[in-house]
Amino acid sequence: MKKTIKLTENDIRRMVMEAMNELDWKTYANAARKRFDQLNDDSVEGTWNDKFNKAYDLEKAANNAFDNEYIGDMKYDTLGDKLKGKHSPTFNGRMQLGTKGRMPYGVINGYNKSGGKIFSTDKGVYHSNGGGLTTPGRFFKNKEVADAYSKANDELWDYDKGNYRYEKGKGWTKDELKEAVTRAIRKYLK
């Protein structure tokens, strides 16, 4: 005997939203990069503008998913906060997945109470305009913000350097062995 299941429009909408929420920011970022690579490919259907709009929408989805996972309430509203004279330890991020080269450089910018700015040029390497404060802990003077900033920054560098791979059925996994070897080489070179 077959069982009949009745679904309302709200049930279907909720299930679709739950499925979409399971998509990781890296999935959106990968899709956006591929779409940007296809802009001038005539074998891909659509006009250049159509292809660009699809790529841009995926880039926007990647940024939103990354913000939700790593930045959250620490988001710096550049214009609004400047107009309000707000100087609190916060940071923001904006991936530009259509650009070639190293994407994370300057992608995540942090701001401290003095109005100083911090950014990263490589995983674990920080620069600021605030008098040589080169660690997030010393720069922000707020452990929660510093830890969140470091975690978000490291995540982007790991993704950009290929330390993640997608496994069907498991999602994105970090190549821990590659990461351990990289740390050992860096330690030896210092």
C-alpha positions as CSV (number, residue, x, y, z in Angstrom):
1,M,0.0,0.0,0.0
2,K,1.4,3.4,-1.0
3,K,1.4,6.2,1.4
4,T,0.3,9.6,0.2
5,I,2.2,12.6,1.4
6,K,0.6,16.1,1.1
7,L,3.0,19.0,0.8
8,T,2.0,22.6,1.0
9,E,3.8,25.3,-0.9
10,N,5.4,26.4,2.4
11,D,6.6,22.9,3.0
12,I,8.3,22.8,-0.4
13,R,9.8,26.3,0.0
14,R,11.2,25.3,3.4
15,M,12.8,22.1,2.0
16,V,14.3,24.0,-0.9
17,M,15.7,26.7,1.5
18,E,17.1,24.0,3.8
19,A,18.8,22.3,0.8
20,M,20.2,25.7,-0.4
21,N,21.5,26.5,3.1
22,E,23.6,23.3,3.0
23,L,25.6,24.7,0.2
24,D,29.0,25.8,1.5
25,W,30.5,29.2,0.5
26,K,33.3,27.2,-1.3
27,T,30.7,25.6,-3.6
28,Y,29.4,29.0,-4.6
29,A,32.9,30.3,-5.0
30,N,34.0,27.4,-7.2
31,A,30.9,27.8,-9.3
32,A,31.5,31.6,-9.6
33,R,35.1,31.1,-10.7
34,K,34.0,28.6,-13.4
35,R,31.3,30.9,-14.6
36,F,33.8,33.8,-14.8
37,D,36.2,31.6,-16.8
38,Q,33.3,30.9,-19.3
39,L,32.6,34.6,-20.1
40,N,34.4,34.5,-23.4
41,D,33.7,30.8,-24.2
42,D,31.4,30.7,-27.2
43,S,30.5,27.1,-26.6
44,V,28.7,28.2,-23.4
45,E,25.1,29.2,-24.1
46,G,24.1,32.9,-23.5
47,T,25.3,36.4,-24.1
48,W,28.3,37.8,-22.3
49,N,26.0,39.8,-20.1
50,D,23.9,36.8,-19.2
51,K,27.0,34.8,-18.3
52,F,28.4,37.7,-16.3
53,N,25.2,38.1,-14.4
54,K,25.1,34.4,-13.5
55,A,28.8,34.5,-12.4
56,Y,28.2,37.7,-10.3
57,D,25.1,36.2,-8.6
58,L,27.2,33.2,-7.6
59,E,30.0,35.4,-6.4
60,K,27.4,37.4,-4.3
61,A,26.1,34.1,-2.9
62,A,29.6,33.0,-2.0
63,N,30.2,36.3,-0.2
64,N,26.9,36.1,1.7
65,A,27.5,32.5,2.8
66,F,31.1,33.4,3.9
67,D,29.8,36.4,5.8
68,N,27.1,34.3,7.6
69,E,29.6,31.7,8.6
70,Y,32.7,33.7,9.6
71,I,31.9,37.4,10.0
72,G,28.3,37.7,11.3
73,D,27.8,40.5,13.8
74,M,31.4,41.7,13.4
75,K,30.6,43.1,9.9
76,Y,32.0,46.6,9.4
77,D,29.5,48.8,7.6
78,T,32.2,51.0,5.9
79,L,30.0,54.0,4.9
80,G,27.5,53.9,7.8
81,D,30.1,53.3,10.5
82,K,32.3,56.1,9.2
83,L,29.4,58.5,9.1
84,K,28.4,57.6,12.7
85,G,32.1,58.0,13.8
86,K,32.0,54.3,14.9
87,H,35.4,52.8,15.7
88,S,34.9,49.4,17.1
89,P,37.0,46.3,16.5
90,T,35.3,44.8,13.4
91,F,36.1,43.4,10.0
92,N,34.7,42.8,6.6
93,G,35.4,40.6,3.6
94,R,34.7,40.7,-0.1
95,M,35.8,37.9,-2.5
96,Q,36.4,38.9,-6.1
97,L,36.3,35.6,-7.7
98,G,36.5,36.9,-11.3
99,T,40.0,38.2,-10.8
100,K,43.0,36.2,-11.7
101,G,45.8,35.6,-9.3
102,R,45.7,35.4,-5.5
103,M,42.2,36.2,-4.4
104,P,42.6,36.6,-0.6
105,Y,45.2,39.5,-0.6
106,G,43.4,42.4,1.0
107,V,40.0,40.6,0.9
108,I,39.5,40.7,4.6
109,N,40.1,44.1,6.2
110,G,39.9,44.6,10.0
111,Y,39.4,47.9,11.8
112,N,40.3,48.7,15.4
113,K,39.0,51.3,17.8
114,S,41.7,53.8,16.7
115,G,40.5,53.5,13.1
116,G,43.5,51.5,12.1
117,K,43.3,48.9,9.3
118,I,44.8,45.4,9.2
119,F,45.0,43.0,6.2
120,S,46.8,39.8,5.2
121,T,49.3,39.1,2.4
122,D,49.5,35.4,3.2
123,K,48.2,32.9,5.7
124,G,49.4,34.1,9.1
125,V,51.1,37.2,7.7
126,Y,49.4,40.5,8.7
127,H,50.1,44.2,8.0
128,S,48.5,47.3,9.4
129,N,48.7,51.0,9.1
130,G,48.7,51.2,12.9
131,G,52.3,51.3,13.9
132,G,53.5,47.7,13.2
133,L,50.7,45.8,15.0
134,T,51.1,42.7,13.0
135,T,49.0,40.2,14.8
136,P,45.2,40.3,15.0
137,G,45.4,39.9,18.9
138,R,47.6,43.0,19.3
139,F,45.8,44.9,16.6
140,F,42.2,44.4,17.8
141,K,42.9,44.1,21.5
142,N,39.7,41.9,21.6
143,K,40.2,38.2,21.6
144,E,36.8,37.3,20.1
145,V,37.3,39.6,17.1
146,A,40.9,38.6,16.7
147,D,40.1,34.9,16.7
148,A,37.2,35.3,14.3
149,Y,39.3,37.5,11.9
150,S,42.2,34.9,12.0
151,K,39.8,32.0,11.4
152,A,38.1,33.7,8.4
153,N,41.4,34.8,6.9
154,D,43.0,31.4,7.3
155,E,39.9,29.8,5.7
156,L,40.2,32.0,2.6
157,W,43.9,31.3,2.2
158,D,43.4,27.5,2.6
159,Y,40.7,27.6,-0.1
160,D,42.8,29.8,-2.4
161,K,45.9,27.6,-2.0
162,G,44.0,24.5,-2.9
163,N,44.0,22.9,0.6
164,Y,40.3,21.9,0.2
165,R,38.9,19.3,-2.1
166,Y,35.3,18.4,-2.8
167,E,34.4,14.7,-2.2
168,K,31.0,13.6,-3.4
169,G,28.8,12.7,-0.5
170,K,31.1,14.3,2.1
171,G,31.4,17.9,0.8
172,W,34.5,20.0,1.2
173,T,37.4,18.5,3.2
174,K,40.7,20.0,4.1
175,D,43.8,18.3,2.9
176,E,45.3,18.0,6.4
177,L,48.5,16.3,5.2
178,K,49.2,19.1,2.7
179,E,48.7,21.6,5.5
180,A,51.0,19.8,7.9
181,V,53.8,19.6,5.3
182,T,53.3,23.3,4.6
183,R,53.6,24.2,8.3
184,A,56.8,22.0,8.6
185,I,58.4,23.6,5.6
186,R,57.6,27.1,6.9
187,K,59.0,26.3,10.3
188,Y,62.2,24.9,8.8
189,L,62.7,27.9,6.5
190,K,62.4,30.4,9.4
